[in-house]
Amino acid sequence: MKKITTLLMAGAMALSASYALAADKLTLQLKWVTQAQFAGYYVAKDKGFYDAENLDVEIKPGGPDIAPAQVLAGGGADVVLDWMPSALATREKGLPLVNIAQPFKSSGMMLTCRKDSGIASPADFKGKTLGVWFFGNEYPFLSWMSKLGLKTEGGPDGVTVLKQGFNVDPILQKQADCVSTMTYNEYWQIIDAGLSPDELIVFKYEEQGVSTLEDGMYVNEASLKDPVMVDKLVRFVRASMKGWKWAEENPDGAADIILENDASGAQTAKHQRRMMREIAKLTAGSNGALDVADYERTVKTLLSAGSDPVISKAPEGAWTHAITDKALKM
């Protein structure tokens, strides 16, 4: 009897091990470093939501020298996170990115200005220096300036564009009148650096009619022709959205998971918990399926960039509901 029991236990352990080995691997490339902006994915991994879908998900942090689309093109990831303006521009240039899910419903992008610069409304931008992120993040800004009729080559009738690094030093040191910020990150860095909200004025892109979608999930179009990959993507999206909804409901817990996964040790509990609360406002209202009206608004914004639009024509095949239709049914 003891021998039979031992054999049964060994068999069960072997079966368990075979299941573990059989987990399907999938790699996700983030747009930026590990922070609450990506909490849903880290939560899904930490809470076993990916395990429950028989997925072994590797999450690759991003950084200033990492372009998600290039990682995808090189085979370094199966799914990447990107802002739609950048993704659509990349698609038009030849890499067929497709949006398979959109956890972020709202935009967190802002232009934050010093009040002592004399700026009280967008009409006051003329002749000012504005800090702008590049590497694909400049497209919403260029569309906005085109809508305002402001050239971006400087001069008294236009604006001077300062290529902004990934910090807020230009506004602190008065090198720029305004800088690019996100509601959940750089704005609070300015506050923590000593400027008070009363000394600042913010212009949210959404409120200026140039809102574009951020942090969508993108794959190479070829992946959608592979039934095995499609099945993995369905499970990945389903588990990821569980992670996002858990993060919305448990912001402090989600922030703690981020801190546990921050290999750099650069993040703080105060900043990540604050960030997660702001991120929850942006993911609220999304079940993961792309809202076609939001997509069309983004395309309209990008096509309206005057003589030098971000994209030259409305894209075809740039998004699909094929994955979310299946993922959200179960």
N, C-alpha and C positions, 0 to 999 in steps of 0.2 A: 504493500500500500504506500509506504514511504517513497519507493522508487517511482510509482505511478504519479504521486503528488509532485515529486520533483520534476518529472518529465512534463507534467501539465504546466507547472510554473515556468519552466524553461520555454515551453511552447508559447505561453502567453507573452513572455518577455520578448521572444523573437518576433512575434506578431506585432507587438507594440513598436519594436524597433523598426520593423519593415514599414509601418505606417509613417513613422517619423522620417524615414529615409525617402518615402514616396512623396513628401510634401513638395508641391510645385514651386520652383524658385521664380521670383519676380523682383526686378530692381527698379526702384523709384529714385529719380534725380530731383532734388529740391532746387528751388530757384535761389535760395540764399542759405545762410548758416542755420544751424539748429536753433529755433526759437518758436514762440507760441504761434507764429504765423502758420506753422505746419503741425500744430498740436494733434489734429485728427489722426494723422498717420502714426505718430508716435504712440498715441493712446491705443489705436487699433492693434499695434504690435504688443504693447505692454499688457493690455487687458485680454489678450488671447483671441481677438476677433479674427485676425489673420489665420491663427492656428485652427480655429473652428471652420475655416473655409479651406483647410488643407493647403495653406500658402506659407512659404518661407520667404518673407519680404525683406530685402535689403534696402535700407534708406540711406541714400548718399547725400550728405550736406553739400550745399553749394557755396559760392564765394565770389569775390570780385573777378576772379580769373576763370570762372566756370560759366559757360553758356549752355544751358540745358539742351537746346536744339542740336548743338554740336555733339554733345554727349550721346544723344539719341541717334544721330546720323552715324556716329562711330561705333554703334552697337554696345555702348557702355550702360545703357538703361533701356527698360521696356516702356516705362511711363515717365514723362517729365512734367513738371509744373511750370507754367509760364503765364505771362499776361497776354491777353488776346491780341492787342496791337502788335506785339513782337511776333506772336505765333502766326498771325495772318501775313505779316510782312515776310516772314521766313518762308511761308508756303508759296507766296507769289514768286519768291526767288528760286524755288525749285525743290525744297524739302517738303514733302506732302504731310505736314502736321494735321492731325484731326483731333478736335475736342471731343472727348468721350464722356466727360462729366464736368460739372461746374459747381463746386461746393460754395464758392463765394458769390453771394447774390448782389452785394453792394461794393462800391469802390471806397477805398480808404485813402485815396491820394488827395493831397492838398498842396497849396502854395502858402507858406507861412511867412509873413512880412513883419518887419519892425514898424510900429506906428510912428516912430520918430523919423522915418524915411519920408513921411508925408503921404503915404499910401492909405487911402480910405476905401477905394473901390478899384476894380480893374481898369477904369479910365485913367487911373494915376500911374499905371505901369510905364507909360511912355517916358523914355529917357532913363529908365531905371535898370539896374543890374539884377538879373534873376538867376538863381542857381538851379541848374537842371541836371537830372541824371540822364546818362546816355546808355549805351548797350541795349537799345530796344525800349528803354523806359521813357525816352524823350517824345515818343509819338503822340501821346495825349496832349502834352504841352504844346507841340507844334500845331496841332489841330486847334487848340484854344487860341493861340496867338493869331492864327489865320482867321478865325471867327471874329476876333477883335480888330482885325485889319492892321496888326502890328508886325512889322518886319523884324527879323531876329538877327540882323547884322549890326545892330547898334545905331548910334546917332540919336538926335533929339526927337525924331518921329517914330523911333522903333524901340526895341529893348536890346540890351547887351546880355548875351547868354554866357553865364559862367559855368563851365563844365564842372559840375559838382561831384566831389568824391562821396564816399559813403559815410559822411559825417556832417555835422552842422556847423563846423568852424566858420564858414563864410559869413553867416549871419551874426555869430557871436563876435567876430572880429571886424564887423562892418565892411567886409569885402563885397557883400551882396546885400541888396535891400530885402530880398526874399529868397527863400530856399525851398526846395522840394522836400516834403515830409509826408509820412503816413500817419493816419490818425492813431495808430497803435504803436508807433516806434519813435521816429525822429522828432516829432512834436514834443514828446515827453523828454527827450534828450535836451532840447532847448530849455525846457522848464527846469530840469535838474541842474542845468549849467548856470542857472541864476536869473534868467529873464522870467518875468511873471506873465500870466495870461493877459493882464491889463496892458502890457507893453507890446502885445502882439495882435495882429489881425490875420485871420485865416480865411482862405478861399477854397472851399471843397469843390473838386472837379464836378461832382454830381450836381451841385447846386448851380454850376456855371453852364450846364447843358453839354458838357464834353466828357461825360462819364463813360468809361470803358471797363470791360470785364477783366478781373485779375485772378491769378492763381487757379486757372483751370487745369484739368488733367488732359494731357496730349499724348498721342501715340503716332507712330509712323503708319501711314495708310495701309501699308503692306501687312501690318499686324492684323488688320480687320478681315483679311482674306484667309487667315489661318484659324480654323475652328478650334484648335487646341489653345491658341493664344486668346481667342475671343472668350472661351470658357474661363480662363484665368482672369481676364480683365473684368468679367462680370462679378466674379467672386471678390476681386480686389476692390472694386467700386463699392460693393455691398458692405464689406467689412470696414472700408475707409469711412463711409458715411455713418456707420454705427459709431466709429471713433469720433467723428465730428460732433454728433449729437450728444455723446457723453461729455465731450469737452465743453460744449455750450452749457450743459447743465451742471458741470463740476469744474468751473474755471480754475480754482485753486489747485485741485487735484491734477488737472491737465498741466498746469504750470510746473507742478512738482515733477511730473513725468518728464517734461522738457529738461528741467535742471539735471535730472538723473542721466539724461542722454547727451548732455552738453560736454563733449570731450574737451573743449577748449577751457572750460571753467570760467568763461568770461561773463556769463549771464548771472543776474541776481534775481532773487525771489521777488523783490519789490517790482522790478521792471517786468518780469515775465508774467506775474499775476495781473498787473495792470494791462499789459499787452493782451493777455488772453481775454479779459473782459471786453476790450475794444474789438478784438477779432470776432468774438461771439456776436457782436452787432452786425458784422459783415456776412457771416455765414447763416444768420437767422433768416428763415424764410426759404431756404433752399433744401430740397431733398436730394440734390445731386444732379438732377436732370437740368440741362441747359434750357433756360427760358428763351424761346426764339425771339421774342420782342427785345430782350436784353442784347441778344446777338445782333439783331438788325440795327439797334441803336448804336452799338459799337462800330459796326461797318459804316454807318452813315457819318459818324464822327470822323473816322479815318479817311473817308473819301472827300471830306470837306476841307482838307488842309491846303486850300488855295492852289497855286500853280505847282506845288510839289507835294501832292497827297501821299500819305503813308502807303496806300495801296492804289493801284490804277483802275481797278474794277472790282465789282462785288465778287467775292470768292464763290466757287462751287465745290461742294464736298468737304467743306472745312469743319463740319461738325456732324455728329450722328447721335441719335437716341437709341441705337441698336443695343448698346451696352446697358444703359440705365433702364431701358424698358424691361430687360430681363432681370437686372439686379434688384429693382424695386418691387418686383412681383412677389418675391419670396421673403 
